[in-house]
Amino acid sequence: MILEIRTYRLHPGTREEFLRAMTEEAIPLLLKAGIDVVAAGPSLYNEDADEEAVLMRGFASLEQLAEQQDAFYSSPEWLEGPREAIVAPIVQYHSIVLDVPTAVVEGLRKPY
């Protein structure tokens, strides 16, 4: 299974609203688009005292990752929906993509 781990470094004082928009608006849209949201939330450790958050998503293949993300991020639901509330607080983000056993993903999974 392909696991994408995306970390977000946020502007000071924006994490609470970022996480609200992510959990209440963006994650339901991701799920509706068929994207497997494994986990999301605040980082327990904030490097350099910056506010940080994480989003983990699962995919069957790298091709599926590219196809689903391209479709999602160009959709009217995203562009006219929570995009601005999600993007505005982000100073920078970074994604890593790993090929892991399904059991690893299931061990990280949170209910959504």
Stockholm file with secondary structure:
# STOCKHOLM 1.0

chainA/1-112         MILEIRTYRLHPGTREEFLRAMTEEAIPLLLKAGIDVVAAGPSLYNEDADEEAVLMRGFASLEQLAEQQDAFYSSPEWLEGPREAIVAPIVQYHSIVLDVPTAVVEGLRKPY
#=GR chainA/1-112 SS CEEEEEEEEECTTCHHHHHHHIIIIIHHHHHHTTCEEEEEEECSSCGGGCEEEEEEEEESSHHHHHHHHHHHHTSHHHHTTTHHHHHTTEEEEEEEEEECCHHHHHHHCCCC
#=GC SS_cons         CEEEEEEEEECTTCHHHHHHHIIIIIHHHHHHTTCEEEEEEECSSCGGGCEEEEEEEEESSHHHHHHHHHHHHTSHHHHTTTHHHHHTTEEEEEEEEEECCHHHHHHHCCCC
//
